[in-house]
Amino acid sequence: MPDGTTKKIKTVACLGFADASPEDPLFKEAYNVGVALAKAGYIVANGGGPGVMRATSEGAKAGGGHVVGVTFYPKDVANFEGKDKNNPIDEEIKANNYLERTLKLLEVSQAYVIFKGGTGTISEFGMAWGLARLYFGHHKPLILYGKFWENIMATFLANMRMRPEEFQVYRVVETPEEVIKTLEIFEYMLEHEPRVFDPAEKPFQV
């Protein structure tokens, strides 16, 4: 693993189901990924809410890491989970609305780990994947956590009109160890392959 001061991938956003309880295997998987990311020297970012967000924060803290929460305090959005007081974030970035929150999460991170989730996770995944395709060549990589993603991506390929590069910007993994190994591979590509994103370029911002 490259030295932490020279890594281009420094902050990894973790996205997933807000309603996962601590007893849910998904919560435990996300927790273990948070631990692994922190121990490997990465900052963990999430939406500051419950479920997978809280799990990755708790895991990161257990691993001695730092957590950034991008939060939104809705006044009239009945089905939005909001900030979880039990999510142990170290640094909070407050967004004005849901769209700004999503974009800010995508902006402050240089890679994304996307777990199983609902419509919120789907929207975040779609935005991250769309931006990766749009900025292909200096995109931010996606790590899709769980073998079920292979069926989802195969369905897109079979039923939608897809471009080849849309299937070159992500990797499907099943373990925390594979998350770290994939980040190391992307890091290697950053050092040796000119057609990979440079975070300093900041191709999109809120």
For each residue, the residues with C-beta under 8 A, 3 or more apart:
1: 40 41 180 184 187
2: 6 7 187 191
3: 6 7
4: 7 10 41
5:
6: 2 3
7: 2 3 4 10 41 187
8: 110 187 190 198 199
9: 12 42 110 111 141 183 186 187 190 199
10: 4 7 42 43 110 199
11: 42 43 44 45 68 108 109 110 111
12: 9 37 42 43 44 45 109 110 111 112 113 183
13: 45 46 105 106 108 109 111 112 113
14: 30 33 34 37 44 45 46 52 53 56 112 113 115
15: 46 47 52 105 112 113 114 115 117 121 124 125 128
16: 20 26 30 51 52 53 114 115 116 117 121 145
17: 20 26 51 52 115 116 117 118 121
18: 47 49 50 51 52 53 81 117 118 120
19: 50 51 81 118
20: 16 17 24 26 27 30 50 51 52 55
21: 24 27 51
22: 27 28 55
23: 27
24: 20 21 27 28
25: 28 29
26: 16 17 20 29 30 51 52 55 115 116
27: 20 21 22 23 24 30 31 51 52 54 55
28: 22 24 25 31 32 55
29: 25 26 32 33 55 115 145
30: 14 16 20 26 27 33 34 52 55 56 59 115
31: 27 28 34 35 55 56 58 59 62
32: 28 29 35 36 59 176
33: 14 29 30 36 37 56 59 113 145 176 179
34: 14 30 31 37 38 44 55 56 57 58 59 60 61 62 63 65
35: 31 32 38 39 59 60 62 63 176
36: 32 33 39 40 59 63 176 177 179 180
37: 12 14 33 34 40 42 44 56 59 60 63 65 113 176 179 180
38: 34 35 41 42 44 59 60 61 62 63 64 65 66
39: 35 36 63 64 65
40: 1 36 37 180 183
41: 1 4 7 38
42: 9 10 11 12 37 38 65 183
43: 10 11 12 65 66 67 68
44: 11 12 14 34 37 38 56 57 59 60 65 66 67 68
45: 11 12 13 14 67 68 69 70 105 108 109
46: 13 14 15 49 52 53 56 57 67 68 69 70 87 89 105
47: 15 18 53 69 70 71 72 101 105
48: 53 69 70 71 83 84 87 89 92
49: 18 46 53 54 71 81 82 83 84 87
50: 18 19 20 53 54 81 84 86 87
51: 16 17 18 19 20 21 26 27 54 55 81
52: 14 15 16 17 18 20 26 27 30 46 55 56 115 117
53: 14 16 18 46 47 48 49 50 56 57 69 84 87
54: 27 49 50 51 57 58 84 86 87
55: 20 22 26 27 28 29 30 31 34 51 52 58 59
56: 14 30 31 33 34 37 44 46 52 53 59 60 67 113
57: 34 44 46 53 54 60 61 67 69 87 88 89
58: 31 34 54 55 61 62 87 88
59: 30 31 32 33 34 35 36 37 38 44 55 56 62 63
60: 34 35 37 38 44 56 57 63 65 66 67
61: 34 38 57 58 64 65 67 88
62: 31 34 35 38 58 59
63: 34 35 36 37 38 39 59 60
64: 38 39 61
65: 34 37 38 39 42 43 44 60 61
66: 38 43 44 60 90 91
67: 43 44 45 46 56 57 60 61 88 89 90 91
68: 11 43 44 45 46 89 90 91 92 93 108
69: 45 46 47 48 53 57 83 87 89 91 92 93
70: 45 46 47 48 92 93 95 101 104 105 108
71: 47 48 49 82 83 92 93 94 95 101
72: 47 80 82 83 94 95 96 97 98 100 101
73: 82 83 94
74: 77 80 82 98
75:
76:
77: 74 80 98
78:
79:
80: 72 74 77 98
81: 18 19 49 50 51 84
82: 49 71 72 73 74
83: 48 49 69 71 72 73 87
84: 48 49 50 53 54 81 87
85:
86: 50 54
87: 46 48 49 50 53 54 57 58 69 83 84
88: 57 58 61 67
89: 46 48 57 67 68 69 92
90: 66 67 68
91: 66 67 68 69
92: 48 68 69 70 71 89
93: 68 69 70 71 104 108
94: 71 72 73
95: 70 71 72 98 100 101 104 206
96: 72 100
97: 72 100 101
98: 72 74 77 80 95 101 102
99: 102 103
100: 72 95 96 97 103 104 206
101: 47 70 71 72 95 97 98 104 105
102: 98 99 105 106 123 124 127
103: 99 100 106 107 127 204 205 206
104: 70 93 95 100 101 107 108 206
105: 13 15 45 46 47 70 101 102 108 109 124
106: 13 102 103 109 112 124 127 128 131 140 204
107: 103 104 202 204 205 206
108: 11 13 45 68 70 93 104 105
109: 11 12 13 45 105 106 112 140
110: 8 9 10 11 12 140 197 199
111: 9 11 12 13 140 141 142 143 183 186
112: 12 13 14 15 106 109 128 140 141 142 143
113: 12 13 14 15 33 37 56 143 145 179
114: 15 16 117 121 124 125 128 142 143 144 145
115: 14 15 16 17 26 29 30 52 121 145 146
116: 16 17 26 121 145 146 148
117: 15 16 17 18 52 114 120 121 122 124
118: 17 18 19 121 122
119: 122 123
120: 18 117 123 124
121: 15 16 17 114 115 116 117 118 124 125
122: 117 118 119 125 126
123: 102 119 120 126 127
124: 15 102 105 106 114 117 120 121 127 128
125: 15 114 121 122 128 129 142
126: 122 123 129 130
127: 102 103 106 123 124 130 131
128: 15 106 112 114 124 125 131 132 140 142
129: 125 126 132 133 142 166 169 170
130: 126 127 133 134
131: 106 127 128 134 135 139 140 203 204
132: 128 129 135 136 139 140 141 142 166 169 170
133: 129 130 136 139 163 165 166 169
134: 130 131 139
135: 131 132 138 139 140 197 203 204
136: 132 133 139 165 168 169
137: 195 196 197
138: 135 195 196 197 198 201 203
139: 131 132 133 134 135 136 169 196 197
140: 106 109 110 111 112 128 131 132 135 197 199
141: 9 111 112 132 169 170 171 182 186 197
142: 111 112 114 125 128 129 132 169 170 171
143: 111 112 113 114 170 171 173 179 182 183
144: 114 149 153 170 171 172 173
145: 16 29 33 113 114 115 116 149 173 174 179
146: 115 116 149 172 174
147: 150 172 174
148: 116 151 152
149: 144 145 146 152 153 172
150: 147 153 154 172
151: 148 154 155
152: 148 149 155 156
153: 144 149 150 156 157 167 170 172
154: 150 151 157 158
155: 151 152 158 159
156: 152 153 159 160 162
157: 153 154 160 162 167
158: 154 155
159: 155 156
160: 156 157
161:
162: 156 157 166 167
163: 133 166
164: 167 168
165: 133 136 168 169
166: 129 132 133 162 163 169
167: 153 157 162 164 170
168: 136 164 165
169: 129 132 133 136 139 141 142 165 166
170: 129 132 141 142 143 144 153 167
171: 141 142 143 144 182 185
172: 144 146 147 149 150 153
173: 143 144 145 178 179 182
174: 145 146 147 178
175: 178 179
176: 32 33 35 36 37 179 180
177: 36 180 181
178: 173 174 175 181 182
179: 33 36 37 113 143 145 173 175 176 182 183
180: 1 36 37 40 176 177 183 184
181: 177 178 184 185
182: 141 143 171 173 178 179 185 186
183: 9 12 40 42 111 143 179 180 186 187
184: 1 180 181 187 188
185: 171 181 182 188 189
186: 9 111 141 182 183 189 190 196
187: 1 2 7 8 9 183 184 190 191
188: 184 185 191 192
189: 185 186 192 193 196
190: 8 9 186 187 193 196 197 198
191: 2 187 188
192: 188 189
193: 189 190 196
194:
195: 137 138
196: 137 138 139 186 189 190 193
197: 110 135 137 138 139 140 141 190 201 203
198: 8 138 190 201
199: 8 9 10 110 140 202
200:
201: 138 197 198
202: 107 199 205
203: 131 135 138 197
204: 103 106 107 131 135
205: 103 107 202
206: 95 100 103 104 107
